[in-house]
Amino acid sequence: MLRKLRPVWFGSRARMDTLVQLVFDAVWIQALWHRPIEAATRITGGNDGWLERAAFGAAILLSAAAGAIFHKLLGDARTLATGGEVVSGELAMLRAVIANLPDTIFVKDVKSRFLLANLAAARNVGADSGAEVLGKSDFDFFPRRVAEVFFEDEREVLETGLPQVSKEERITDANGETRYMLTTKVPYVDFAGEIIGLIGIGRNVTAMKAVEAELARARDELKFKASHDSLTRLLNHEAILEQLEHELARCAREHRSIAVMLADLDGFKAVNDTYGHLVGDEVLREVSRLLQNRVRSYDLVGRYGGEEFLIVLSSCSAAEVAMARAEQVRSDLAISSILTSRGPISITMSIGVLVTDEEQQASVSQVIHDVDAALYAAKQGGRNCCCFAAPAEEIAADWD
């Protein structure tokens, strides 16, 4: 009977949080209080049979139960009206769970002011308890630029009625400390379906982000080590040839040319024999830095092997430009000294230069063969010079 007359009553009783609700329920119960006895009297018609007595007894029990509930509701209403608090066993347990959850739980009104906040939510904004944040907004706790981001997100939820699920929020407080929150915000609606605020649940994922960053750093480091020379930190032999192959394929698609240089340090064995291999390593590192500083950011430099370096100049189609770049590198090394732990050391470099044919796709093996031949010609020509790959009659081989 109660369910038929008041279908939402049982659900609302579990939410005895307001005086208005208590009074509303009390009115319904009071209206039902005397009806079971009246109905039983009409049914029995004043007869005194066992069926009539049973019906009348059941009506009395139902009426008594309704009366007990009515008095309980009125008592709860009086308690709230005088400033007390009414909490049923289940509601008390629910509130305790919410209060002690490590995740942030909060409710805000349509102006993004806090209506409820558990301890985690309070501490998230820098308060010591949920009571401290009630009636306030994020602008009272965070720098304006941070609060504005939260406010705009909440405006979207309130205006569209669509939830915002698992959004990562980056929060930097006044002390400069940064933490990351994974937050879900959903509309808070009343019984009429009107949006009257929003409900938020968030989890601090700062530790997880730190682990992710460390894993990403380790992954990048492993990837770097797999493709770079440990001594010079240039691309290693396999990686520079792989990049050369990619560049040649791109040039074939776009009908463009690239320049390739193969450089070798002159008399490097004497450096190792005179000063030792550790000093030789210092020379190789300094030469590597020089080469990287003399090319563009999108050009490629790799340690081809030993004291040989392979340089790929992207989008360089003019032989004169390629030769000028090679000559600049050679000249810069020749006029400077390498500073080492054993003092300054002078060393020179020989370079073979090649520009691919934009009309014909070249293979990696053919490019390496031709530029190596040009390097050999530079060595034979007296070293400390640059030589261009065939046809030699068109471009001078020795630039000394």
TORZANU-371294 format. One record per residue: x, y, z of N, C-alpha, C in turn; residue in three letters. Coordinates in pm, whole numbers, plus 50000, padded with zeros to 5 digits. Example, Ala and Ser with C-alpha at 12.3 -4.5 7.8 and 13.67 -1.06 7.14 Angstrom:
513194943150780512304955050780513204967050780ALA 512854977550708513674989450714512905000350787SER 
//
This chain:
500824988050000500005000050000500865012650000MET 501895012350087502805023850090503505025449957LEU 503935014049900504665014749773503775020049662ARG 502475016449667501565021049564501275035949575LYS 501085040549698500735054449718501935063849710LEU 503085058849746504275067649754505485060149700ARG 505585058149569506605049449512508025054149537PRO 508245066949562509615071749583509965072749730VAL 509005068949819509225071149963510385062950016TRP 510455049949976511495041350031512865046249991PHE 512995051149866514295056449824514645069249897GLY 513635077749921513925090449986514245088850134SER 513665078250201513955076150342515445073550365ARG 516095067350266517525064650278518335077350264ALA 517655088150232518355100850215517815111150312ARG 517605107450437517055116850536518105127250573MET 518405136050480519455145850504518875159750528ASP 517615161650501517065175250514515755174850592THR 515485185450657514245186850732513035186250640LEU 513155191850523512025192250429511615178050392VAL 512585169550366512275155850328511605148350442GLN 512105150650564511515143950679510055147850696LEU 509795160650686508415165350703507525159850592VAL 508025159550472507275154450358506865139950382PHE 507825131750427507535117650454506555116250571ASP 506725124650672505835124050788504395126750748ALA 504205136150657502855139450612502205127550544VAL 502955120550461502425108750393502045097950494TRP 502925095450591502635085050688501405088750773ILE 501325101550810500175105950890498865104050814GLN 498925106450683497715104750603497285090150598ALA 498255080950613497945066650606497625060650744LEU 497915068150850497895062650984496565055751018TRP 495445062850996494145057651039493415050050929HIS 493925049850807493205043550698493065028350712ARG 494095021150761493895006550773492725002950864PRO 492535009750978491435006751071490105010151006ILE 490045021850938488805025750872488405015650766GLU 489425011050689489135001350583488674988150642ALA 489304983650752488914970950814487494971750869ALA 487124983150925485764984850980484734983650869THR 485034989550751484094988850638483964974450587ARG 485124967250587485104953450533484334944150624ILE 484564945150755483924935750848482454938850869THR 482104951250850480704954950867480214952951009GLY 481124952851106480734951351246480574936951290GLY 480804927151196480714913051233481864909151324ASN 481674897451394482674893551493483234879651464ASP 483294875851331483864862951297485384863051305GLY 485954850651292487424850051303488104857151188TRP 487534856751066488134863550952488094878550973LEU 486974883351024486844897651048487824902251157GLU 487934893651263488854897251371490304897451321ARG 490654887851233492014887351178492304899751093ALA 491344903551009491524915450925491674927851010ALA 490834928451114490894940051201492224940651276PHE 492744928951319494044928551388495174932751298GLY 495144927951172496194931851076496164946851052ALA 494974952451044494844966851021495424974751137ALA 495164969251260495694976151378497224975951377ILE 497824964451338499284963351332499864972851228LEU 499214973451109499684982351004499584996851048LEU 498465000051114498285013751162499315017351267SER 499625007551355500615010051460501995012351399ALA 502315004251297503615005951231503725019751167ALA 502645023651099502645036951036502785047851141ALA 502095045951254502195055851360503595056851416GLY 504255045251433505615045351486506555052651391ALA 506385049751263507225056651164506965071651167ILE 505665075251179505305089351183505985096551299PHE 505955090451417506585096651533508095097251519HIS 508665087051457510125087151435510515098551341LYS 509745100251235510035111151141509885124751207LEU 508835126251285508665139051354509805141451452LEU 510245130951518511375132351609512635136451535GLY 512865130251419514035133951338513945148351292ASP 512715152351254512525166051209512825175851321ALA 512335172551443512615181451557514115182151586ARG 514795170651571516245170451597516975179551499THR 516605178751370517245187351271516895201951293LEU 515635204351329515195218151348515925224851463ALA 516355217151560517055222851675518565221951661THR 519045219151539520475219051515521135205751532GLY 520385195351563520975182151580521225175551446GLY 521655163051451521955155751328521335142051336GLU 520675137851232520055124751225520795116451124VAL 521355105451167522105096751078521725082451106VAL 521185075751007520855061651025522135053551020SER 522065040651057523255032351058523915031350922GLY 523105029150816523675028050682524225041350635GLU 523505052150664523965065250622525245069050695LEU 525345065350821526565068250896527755060850836ALA 527515048250799528585040450739528995046350604MET 528005050550525528295056450395529115069250410LEU 528715077550504529455089950527530875087250574ARG 531055077050657532395073650705533265068650590ALA 532665060750502533415055750386533865067350298VAL 532935076350265533255087750179534325096550244ILE 534175098650374535105107550444536525102050443ALA 536675088850446538005082950462538595077350333ASN 537865078250224538425073550098539645081950060LEU 540695075650005541855083449961541585091649835PRO 540545087849760540175095449641539365107749681ASP 539495118349603538745130549631537305128849585THR 536375132749670534955132549636534375146049677ILE 533695152449583533135165649614531875167949533PHE 531055177149584529845181549515529895196749509VAL 529545202349393529535216949376528185221349322LYS 527855234049348526615239549295526855244849153ASP 525855251149096525965255848958526955267248941VAL 527425273049051528445283349045529825278049085LYS 529935264749084531195257849116531675260549257SER 530725262449349531065263749490530845250349560ARG 531745247049651531685234149718530455232949807PHE 529705222149788528605218649877529005207349970LEU 529945199349925530415187950003531835184749958LEU 532685180850051534045176750018534545167250126ALA 535045155750084535615146850185537015151650221ASN 537675144550312538975149150361540005149850251LEU 539985140050161540955140050051540745152049959ALA 539475155449932539175167149848539615179949916ALA 539405180550048539825192450123541345194050118ALA 542065183250141543515184050137544035186849997ARG 543285182949896543695185649759543755200549729ASN 542885208249797542885222649778543665230049886VAL 544255222449979545075228650082544355231450212GLY 543145225650231542385227650355542565215450445ALA 542225217250572542385206550670541125198250689ASP 539985203150644538735195650660537755200050553SER 536735191450531535725194850432534935207250469GLY 534775209550598534005221350642534655234250598ALA 535975234250585536695246550548536445250950405GLU 536025241750319535875245250178534435248150139VAL 533475245250227532075247050193531775261650159LEU 531075263550047530715276950003531805284049926GLY 532975277849916534095284049845534285277149710LYS 535125283249627535405277549495536915275449480SER 537305269849368538725267549343539535280449341ASP 538865291649309539575304449306540055308649445PHE 539465302849548539895306149685541125298149727ASP 541515288249646542605279449689543755278349588PHE 543475280049460544495278049357544855291349289PHE 546035291949225546345303449140545255305149034PRO 545015317448994543885320248906543935312248776ARG 545115311048717545205303948588544825289248605ARG 545135283248721544765269448746543265268348771VAL 542735277448854541305277048887540445279448763ALA 540915287748671540145290648550539975278148464GLU 541015269848459540915257348383539845248348443VAL 539865246748575538845238648642537455244248618PHE 537335257448629536045263948615535465261748475PHE 536295263048372535825261148235535385246748211GLU 536135237348266535735223248253534375220848317ASP 534165226648435532915224748506531765231948437GLU 532045243448374531015250348297530515241348185ARG 531445234448120531055225648009530155214348057GLU 530495208448172529665197748227528285202848263VAL 528215214448327526945220148370526065224448253LEU 526685229648148525925234948034525505224047936GLU 526335213947918526025203347822525325191447885THR 525525189648017524975177948083525745165348054GLY 526895166647989527705154947954528825153148057LEU 529075140848097530145138548196531525140648135PRO 532455143948221533865145048182534595133848256GLN 535055124048182535545111648242537065110748235VAL 537665108248352539105105248364539975115348290SER 539745128048319540585138448260541775140948350LYS 542945141748289544165144248367544305159148394GLU 544465162648520544615176548560546005178548622GLU 546685188648576548015192048628547875204048721ARG 548235201948847548035212348948549395216449005ILE 549705229348995550905234749057550465244549165THR 550785241449289550315249749399551225261749420ASP 550895269549523551655281849549553105279049586ALA 553395267049634554765263449671555585258349552ASN 554945257849435555645253249316555645238249299GLY 554965231049388554885216549377553785212649278GLU 554095202849195553155198549091552645184549121THR 551355182749107550765169549120549755167649007ARG 549445155148982548525151748873547315144448929TYR 546125148548885544875142548929544145137048806MET 543565125148823542705119448719541285120948770LEU 540515130048708539235134348764538075131348671THR 536975126848731535715125048659534685134448721THR 533975141848635532945151148680531645148248604LYS 530565146848679529265143648618528225153448669VAL 527155155748591526095164948637525395159448761PRO 524995168248849524215164948970522805170048945TYR 521835160848933520475164748897519515162049012VAL 518405169549015517395167449118516345157649065ASP 515245155549145514225145949106513505150048979PHE 513535162848946512875167548824513785166748703ALA 515005162248722515935161048611516695173848581GLY 516575183848667517285196348646518705195548703GLU 519645201048631521035201148677521185211848785ILE 521555207548904521695216849015523145217649065ILE 524035211148994525445211549033526205200348965GLY 527335196749021528105185748964528755177749076LEU 529045165249046529715156249139531075152749080ILE 532105153349163533445150449115534145139649195GLY 534865131149128535685120849192537065121449127ILE 538105122349208539455123549153540435114549224GLY 541485110949154542535102549212543895108749183ARG 544715109549287546075114949272546945104549201ASN 547405108049082548205098649002549635103748984VAL 550075112549077551415118249066552475107349070THR 552335097949161553325087049170553335078749044ALA 552135076048990552055068248867552685075648750MET 552475088948745553095097048640554605096748650LYS 555125096948774556575096348794557125083148743ALA 556395072348771556825059148722556785058748569VAL 555715064248511555605064648365556735072648303GLU 557075084048365558165092248314559495084848321ALA 559685077648431560925070048445561005058748343GLU 559875052148319559845041648218560095047348079LEU 559495058948051559715065347921561175069347905ALA 561765074648013563175078448007564055066247981ARG 563755055248052564535042948033564355037547891ALA 563125038247839562875033547704563625041947601ARG 563605055147619564325064047527565835061647535ASP 566315059147657567745056747673568165043747603GLU 567345033447616567645020847549567605022547397LEU 566615030147351566505032747207567715040647157LYS 568155050447237569315058347199570565049547194PHE 570735041147295571915032647299571935022747183LYS 570745018547140570685008947030571055015246896ALA 570925028346885571175034846757572345044646757SER 573015046346872574085056146881575385049846932HIS 576465055646889577785051346933578015055947076ASP 578455046847161578605050047303579695060247330SER 580735060747246581845070047268581515084047219LEU 581095085247095580885098447034579445103347046THR 578495094247077577075097347083576515101546948ARG 577245098146843576715099746707575945087146671LEU 575185087646561574555075646509575615065046485LEU 575315052546522576305042046498576265037346353ASN 577105027546322577265023046183575925018746123HIS 575185010146193573925005146139572885016246126GLU 572825024846224571805035346224572045045646113ALA 573295049646090573545059745987573285054045847ILE 573575041045828573265034945698571755033545679LEU 571035030445787569575029645778568985043245744GLU 569495053845807569005067245776569355071345633GLN 570535067345587570915070145449569955063345353LEU 569575051045384568635043845298567295051045292GLU 566805055945409565555063445411565645076145326HIS 566765083145336566935095445259566985092645110GLU 567635081945071567705078444929566325074844875LEU 565525067744955564175064244913563315076744900ALA 563455086044994562685098444987563075106544864ARG 564355107244837564825114644719564295108644590CYS 564205095344585563675088744466562205092344445ALA 561435093044555560015096544545559835110944501ARG 560685119844552560535134244528561425139344416GLU 562175130444355563115134244247564055145444293HIS 564695142844405565635152544461566975145644485ARG 567975153844521569315148744547569725151544690SER 570665143744739571305146444868572805145444850ILE 573525151744942574985150944941575435141745053ALA 576455133845025577005124345123578505126845134VAL 578995127545258580425129445282580935118045370MET 582095112645333582775102645414584115108645455LEU 584275111045586585485117745636586305108145720ALA 587625109845710588545101245785589665109845843ASP 589975107745973591055115346037592395110645984LEU 593245120145952594575116845899595525113746014ASP 596245102646002597275099246100596755096946239GLY 595535091746251594975089846384595705078846460PHE 596235069246391596955058446459598135063946538LYS 598765074246485599895080346554599465086846685ALA 598225092246688597705098146811597565087446918VAL 596995076146882596835065146978598185059847025ASN 599135058546930600445053146966601225062747054ASP 601075075647031601855085747105601235089047241THR 599915090947242599255095847364598415085247435TYR 598145074247370597315063947429595875064547378GLY 595165053447395593815052647341592815061647415HIS 593035064347541592125073247613592155087347556LEU 593335092147524593455105247460592865104647320VAL 593095093247251592475091547119590965092547126GLY 590385087047235588925088147253588515102747273ASP 589335110447344589025124647363589005131847228GLU 589955128447142590015134647009588755131146929VAL 588365118646933587175114446858585925121646908LEU 585815123447038584635130447092584625144947048ARG 585785151547051585835165647011585575167346862GLU 586095158346780585835159046636584345156846609VAL 583735147846684582295145246668581485157746700SER 581855164846806581145177146841581315187646731ARG 582515188446675582755198146568581875195046448LEU 581795182346410580975178646294579505181846318LEU 578995178846437577605181846467577315196746465GLN 578295204746507578115219246509578215225446370ASN 578735218146272578935223546138577845219546041ARG 576885211546085575795207545997574485213146050VAL 573455212545966572135217246006571475207046098ARG 570425211446170569795202746269569175190346206SER 568785191246080568145179846014569125171645930TYR 570395175345926571415167045863571795155645956ASP 572445145645902572775133645979574275131545985LEU 574755128246105576175125446125576285112146201VAL 577125103246151577285090446217578745086046219GLY 579065078046318580415072146323580365059446239ARG 580995060146122580935049046028581795037346075TYR 582875040746145583755030346197585115036046230GLY 585685032046345587005037046382587035052146387GLY 587875058146299587985072746290587315078146165GLU 586365070746110585625074945990584215079746030GLU 583775090245961582465096245988581685097745858PHE 580415094045863579535095345746578545106645772LEU 578465115945678577615127745693576645128245576ILE 575355129745606574315130545504573695144445510VAL 573825151945400573265165445392571945164845317LEU 570855165745388569535164745325569275176845236SER 568565174245127568135184945034569315193444986SER 570415187244962571585194244905571865188144769CYS 571505195544664571595190044529572715196144446SER 573315206944491574375213644414575745208644458ALA 576515204044362577835198744392578725209444455ALA 578615221744405579445232544457579145235244604GLU 577865234944640577475237244779577995226044868VAL 577835213544823578305202044900579815202844922ALA 580545206444817581995207344830582395218744923MET 581675229844916581985241045004581745237345151ALA 580675229645177580405225445314581505216145364ARG 581935206945279582995197745317584295205145342ALA 584585214745258585825222345273585815230645401GLU 584665235745439584555243445562584845234745684GLN 584305222545685584565213145794586045209845803VAL 586645206745687588075203145684588935214645733ARG 588615226745687589415238445722589315241645871SER 588085240845927587895243846069588695234446158ASP 588775221746120589535212246200591035214546184LEU 591445218046063592875219646036593485231546110ALA 592715242246127593275254446186593105254746338ILE 592425244746394592215244546539592955232746600SER 593095233246730593725222346802592705215946894SER 592805202946909591915195646998592495195947138ILE 591745201147234592205201847372591975188347439LEU 593035182447491592945169447558593635170247694THR 593535159447768594185158747899595715158947887SER 596215156247767597665156647743598075169347669ARG 597185179147667597495191547597596845192047460GLY 596985203347386596375204647254597045195447151PRO 596195189747067596675180846961596095185746829ILE 596945186946730596505190946596596285178546510SER 595215178846433594905167446347594115172546226ILE 594235165646114593535169545992592575158545949THR 591825161745844590775152545797590735152545646MET 590545140845588590315139545444588845135745423SER 588225141345317586795139545296586495136045151ILE 585685125645133585125122545002583715127744996GLY 583325133644880582025140244866581295134644746VAL 579985132744760579155127744650577785134144657LEU 577225137244539575845142044529575085132144441VAL 573975127044491573235116944418572535122944297THR 572245114444201571545118344078570045118544107ASP 569425130044086567995131144117567125123344020GLU 567675119643906566905112243806567065097243817GLU 567965092743900568215078343911568405074644057GLN 567645065044105567735061044245569015053244267GLN 569765057544370571015050944403570805041844523ALA 571545031044528571485022044642572505026344746SER 572305021744870573235025044977574625019844944VAL 574685007544896575995001644866576725009344756SER 575985014044656576625021544547577115035244596GLN 576305041744681576705054744735577975053244820VAL 577995043244907579155041044994580395037744909ILE 580205029744806581335026244718581915038644652HIS 581045047244599581525058944526582155069344618ASP 581535071744734582095081844824583365076844890VAL 583475063844909584695058044964585845059444863ASP 585495057844736586515059744632587005074144630ALA 586075083644652586465097744657587355100444777ALA 587045094244891587895095745010589295090044984LEU 589365078644918590655072644887591485082044798TYR 590765088544704591465098044617592025109744698ALA 591255114244798591725125244884592955120844963ALA 592985108645009594145103545082595355102644990LYS 595095097744871596185096444776596695110044729GLN 595805119944735596175133344690596955141144793GLY 597315135244903598145142145000597475144145135GLY 596235139545149595485140945273595135155645302ARG 594335157645408593885171145444593285178445325ASN 592435171145250591765177145135590425170345112CYS 589645176045021588325170744987588315166944840CYS 587785155544808587675151144670586245147344638CYS 585825150944518584475148144474584455135044397PHE 583385127844411583245115144340583145117744190ALA 583425107844109583425108843962582105115443915ALA 582105122643804583255124343712584235134843761PRO 585485130743779586495139543836586855151143744ALA 586665149243611587075159943520586175172143529GLU 584975170743583584065182143591584345190743713GLU 584795184543825585025192143950586405188744000ILE 587175198544035588545196144084588505186944204ALA 589405177344206589425167544315590155172844437ALA 591255179644418592055184244530591785198944556ASP 591275202144677590935215944710591975222344799TRP 593165216944809594235223144888594865234644809ASP 
//
